[in-house]
């Protein structure tokens, strides 16, 4: 009995020590993560208080300064810290099902290689296809947009732009789709990731349009881009995706990990409202008076949109709000200098506000959140 008791005490001691070590590892990991969980102090100071293109320019300068370009061949190794699931598998946005059970998962040794079907291997996906920028560097190996994905699904996506699909010709195991566009303003073939990753890709595109705004003049101008910016239809869609799929813990951790490698960040992960401050600003056309204008706030809005008119108000303004498909949802008029519109019945997303009167027409995108 005495021998058995000593063995039990030793076993108990080993269990306790093992748990203490595990707890120490967890705490150490937690502390280390939180040391880099936020941008460095002052990182975005130059962007404070800016909107529109001045904000885009300021963010470009911030995330370009000190940028370290890594090699394309090094990306699979970097993915082991930037794109690793809690269970140690590859975080592939073309196969993962957040909150559910994915059809398959990859280990970091399952790089392509040859593939004949989904689940065979993963490779490096240029979310902004390299053919659009002629395979030039540093875009070619920028970790923020080159992500690990299933090789077969990557091939099916090809170099089609992202978009909402109307009629699918192909659907992957996790629900990603290829098919005809349902996006207002673009009628070609598009690839649609699952809803849980739409915001991820939207913020990647906002990053690319900011980090490489100067290089874009030599890009081929494929559908989502002009020679200097994102196309209007892409802006509208990505603003909606940015709102409907908020920043996740996965994105924040990836942003931190890439920062440790490239020494720059995706500002639209750190502050997703910057996308609207750059691309969601008002467009006002004054036909008779340069002194007449309207200020619309808040953006994003929840239950109410407010309008403040400048100048002398001696005319009636007609106000309409449409969804991205062009359907008119709200129609109202005002003769007052200040006017409020109840939007509590609108679902989260992007809408278009039009204000018309005898002096000017104002068109503005508004974002509704709940």
Secondary structure, 3 states (H helix, E strand, C coil): CHHHHHHHHHHHHHHHHHHHHHHHHHHHHHHHHHHCCCCCCCCCHHHCCCCHHHHHHHHHHHHHCCCCCCCHHHHHHHHHHHCECCCCCECCCCCCCCCCCCCCCCCCCCECCCCCCCCCCEEEEECCCHHHHCCCCCHHHCCCCEEEEEHHHHHHHCCCEECCEEEEEEECCCCCEEEEECCCCCCCEEEECCHHHHHHHHHHHHHHHHHCCCHHHHCCCCCCECCCCECHHHHHHHHHHHHHCCCCHHHHHHHHHHHHHHCCCCHHHHCCHHHHHHHCCCEEEECCCCCCCEEEECCCECCEEEEEECCCCCCCEEEEEEECCCCEEEEEEECCCEEEEECCCCCCEEEEEEEECCCEEEEEEEEECC
